[in-house]
Structure formats: structure tokens, C-alpha cells
Amino acid sequence: MMQTLYVVGVPAADPDDLTLRARRILGEVTRIIVDDVDAARALLAHYGIETPVLVARNIRSLRQFEQGGDVALLSNGLRMAPAGDLARLVEKATEAGVAVVPVPGPAWQVTTLILSGLPADSFLYLGELPVSTKALAELLSPVRHESLTLLAEAALQDIGRTLAELLDLLGDRPLVIATAQPAEAAKMWRGTLQEVTTLIGTLPVVGTCSLVIGGSREEPEPWAEGQVRAQVEALLRRGLGVKEVSQQVSGESGWARRDVYDLAVRVRKGS
């Protein structure tokens, strides 16, 4: 069994952004697990690292590492964290008692957020936006009136449709798009969801981009009492306490927590 699994953050584009610690570890481990073989080999070749590479989707069990030794897993800087097969391997390693050690690298989304000029002290990360219109609507529904900056990724091959749906679902608001392609300088577009639709033809057609979307500046209409009561009743039936119900429903409904608490007490008493 492997002794240590290093989760190594690697650059989104420029290989010179790799940290000295990451470079050292990648040269010392016995294997390197990746999801994008071509990108990984290009990075390793840039530094003359000859450590054998394994593809994450081909690893069925940690028994493949019975010879022991340390292993590295590459987490591409285009994502905030490992996903898919890579995430499942990290989960399996922790469940098996393997030491999982992070080796932080440049996170392109956070860099984009900082450079966007939009509020960056707190934000909501949505992950990669789904292609399906229904799934996108379901993802955005709870955050439509959120005042925090929204951070997400989107597939460039679907970016025109995605931006049109964002405009329809969220309304016009500030937007920054950033792309980071291997061997290319990072590019950023600033404007609004309405304005950026005119730039679609200038964006790359493959890969992933980061989206920084301004938060809502509108105050949502408070829920009617019947809607609040229905939500309170549903949560009480699920076994939540009055305090938990008041905390959750007040944030969603626009009601003061004390008012929701009083309503939940009455509902629980059957009044």
C-alpha cells in the first residue's frame, strides 16, 4: 500500500508557475496519478521529471500500489479541487488510512476572482456549470438573489448558450470571463452578461473558462406566511428542531429569525 498520497496543485497553463516543493515531490514519488495524460507529460517533460504516470480512470483499487512508496496526484489549477476519478481516489486513500498531504498550487479561479475587481472577501463557488438548461436552473435557483460574488467554470464549447441562459436566469449583472490555455497568455473579458454576448466569437472554442459573476443587488420579496408555514411544517416533519428550522427558513424567506421561530413553535403545538 502507498505510504503517502500527495495532492499536488499544478498550473492551469504556464508550467513555470509550478512551486519548488511540487517539483521536488513529483521527482521523488514512485508514481504520478493524472486525469489528463498529455498535459501531465508536457509539464513533467518541461522539468525533466521521468516519474511513471498512471491514468486515474484506469485505477480500480489501491491494491495496485501494494509495493508501497509515495504517490502524487495532480490537481489541475483550472479546478478548485480534484474531481471525478481523482476525487474518488483521494476518498479511497483516506478511508484506507493512507496519509493524504496537500501540496498547494496556483488556483486559477481564485486568481480570476482577485483580478476581476468584484468583491472577493467572500464568494460562492458553484463548480462547473451544467450544460442542461434544467440542471443549470436548479443550480442557480437558490443563489439568484444572493449578494455574494459567484464563481464558476464553464465549457467553452457551450459558452454562448451558457451565457444566454445566465442572462435569462440571473438578469444583467457584472461578469468577468478568464481563459488559461496551455502555451497561451491568460485572457480576460470584463463587462456585463448583456454586453459579453457580443464577444462570443473572440473566445476560444475548446477547454474551460472561469466565470466571476456579480452578486444580486436586489432585495428579494419576503415569502407569504402560507409559504413559510409550509416550509416550516416540512422541516419539522423531517425531525429538525425549532431552532434549526428558524435558522434555515429565515435565510431563505426574508423573515426575521424570531418570527420564524415563533411560527415554528405554534406549528409544533398544532395551532
N, C-alpha and C positions, 0 to 999 in steps of 0.2 A: 504494500500500500504506500502511496506517496506520503512523504513526511509533511510537506507544506505546499499549499496551493497559493501562489502569488497572483492576485488580480491586478494586472498591470495596465494602467491607463496609457494609451498611446495616442499620438497626434491625429487630428482629423485629416490633415493634408501634409504639411511640411514636416519631413522626418527630423529636421534639426530641432524641433520642439520637444523631442523625447528627453526626459530627465536623465541625469547621470546615474541615479540609482536604478531606474528602469533598465538602462543599457547594461549595467553591471549584472543585474539579476537575470536578464534574458540570456546572457552569456554563460551563466553558472548553472542554470537548471538543466534537468535531463530531457525535458520535453516542453514544447510550447503549444497550447491549445488555441485554435483560432476558428473564426467562422468565415472570414474572407481570406482565402489562401493567397491569392495574387497580391493583395495589399500587404499582407503579413510578410511574404517573401521579399517584396520590394523594400519594406522597412528594414528587415534583417540584413539584406544584402547591402543596404546603404552603410551599415555599421560593420560589415564583415562578420556577422554572427551566424554560425553554422549549426546551431541547435536544431534538432529534428522537430518538424511541425506535424501536429495532428489536427484533423478537422473535427470540430465539436459534434457535428451531426452523426459522425461515424463511431462515436464512443458510446457504447451501450451500458458499460459497467465500469466502476472504479477498479475492478479486478484486472483491468488492462495495465494497471500501474503497480502490480504486485512486487515488482523488482525494487520498489521504493525510490527514494530520491525526491528532490523537489521539482515541482511542475509550475509553469507560468500559464496564465490565461490572459489573452489580450482583450482588453475592453476598449473599443474604438472611441475616440474622442467625440465622434458625431452623436454618440448616445450618452445620456446621463449615467447609465448603469448597464451592465450586461443584460441581455435579453435572450429569449428563446432558449436554444440549446445551451448557450453559455450560462444563463441564469440557472438552468436545471442542474448543471454540473456543480455550480457553487453550492446549491442547495444539498445535493447528494454528498458533497465533501463535508459540509458542516454536520449533516446527520451522521456521517461515518466517523466523526471525531477528528477529522483532518484539520490542522491549523490553517485557517484562511487569512492571509495577510494582504491588506490593500497597499498598492504602490500608486499613489495618486498621480494623475497626469492632467494635461490641459483639457478642460471640458468646454467644447465649442459652444454649447447652448448658454453657459454662464458667461462666457466671453461676449457672445452676441447680446445678451441681456445688459451687460455693463456698458457696451458701446452704443446701445440703442438710444440712450438718453431718456428712456421711460423709467418710472420708479422701479428701483432694483433692490430696495431694502427688504421687501418680501414679495413673493410671487407664487403662482400656482403652476405646477408643471403637469401638462396633460399627456405627455408621451407623444408617440407618433399618431397623427390623426388618421382615423379610419377612412377608407375610400367610400364605403357605403353611406349614402345620404341619411338613412335611418340611424345608423350607428353614430354618425357624427352629430346628429341632432340630439340623440340620447346623451352623448358625452358632454355636449355644451349646455344642455338644459339647466343643470344645477348651478352653472357658473355664469349664466347670461347676464345677471345683474351684479356679478362680483366686481368690486372696485380694484382688486389686486391685478397687477400685470399678469398676463397669461403667456406661458412659454410652451412651445410645442415643436414637433418636427412634422414635415410633410414630404411625400414623394413628389419629386419634380415632374415626373411624367403625368401626374394628375393635378398639378398646381393650379391650372386655370379653373377647373371645376371646383377645386377645394376653396379657392379664394372667393369665387362667386357664392358658394354656399355659406362661407363665413360671413360675407356681407349680408346675406339674406337672414342668417340666424342671429347675428350679433348687432347688425346695424353698422353704419360707418364709424370707424374709430381709428386711432393711430396704429400703424403697422410698420415693422421692420422685417425684411427678409434678408437672410445671410446664407451664402453658399460657400463651401470649402471643398474644392475638388483637388485630388492629388495633382501635384506639379503645377497648380494654378494659384494665383493670389486670391485671397478671400475677397468676396464682393458683397456689398450691402446696398439695399434699396430702402429708402425711407419715404414715408408718405402716409396715406390712409388706405383702408380697404377699397374705397371707391376709386382712388387715384391709381393704385398699383395694378389694377386690371389692365391698364394701358401698357404695362411693362412686360406682360407675359412673354411676348416674342423675344425679349432680350435675355430671358433666364435660361440656364442650361436645361436640357431635356431629360437627363438621367441623374440619378443619385438622390440625395436627401438635402433639404434645406431646413434651417431653423427659422421659426416664426416667433416674433415678440409682438404681442397684441395688447394694446392699451386696455385698461380696465374700464368698466362701465362708470359713467358719471351720473347716471340716472338713479333716483331712489325708487325702488320697486313699490308698487301699491301693496299695502298690508292685506293679508288674507281676510276674507269674511269669516265671521265667527263659526259658521257651519263647516267651513273647510278646516279651520283649526281644530274644532271638536272632532271631526272625522279622523284627522291625523293623530290626535291625542288618543282616541279610542283604539286605533290600530296599534300604536306603540305600547299601550298598556296591555293589550291582548298578547303582545309578544313577550311580556314579562318585564318590561322596563319599569323602573321606579318613577315616581312623580318628579323627582329632581332631574333625572336623566331626560325625561320627556320634555320638561320645561327648557332645558339647555338646548336640546336638538330642535324643537319646534320654534323656539323664539328666533333662532338664527335663520330659519327658512321662511318664516311667516311675516316678519316685520313687527311682531308683537313683543312687548316688554316681557322679560322672563317671569316677573312676578305675576303678570296677568295670565300667562300660560300655566304657571304653577297653580294658581287659584282655580282655573278652569279644570285642570287635571285632577285636583282634589275633589271637585264637585262631581266630575265624571266617574271617578273611582267609587264615590259614595252612592252613585246611582241617581244623582239629582239632575 
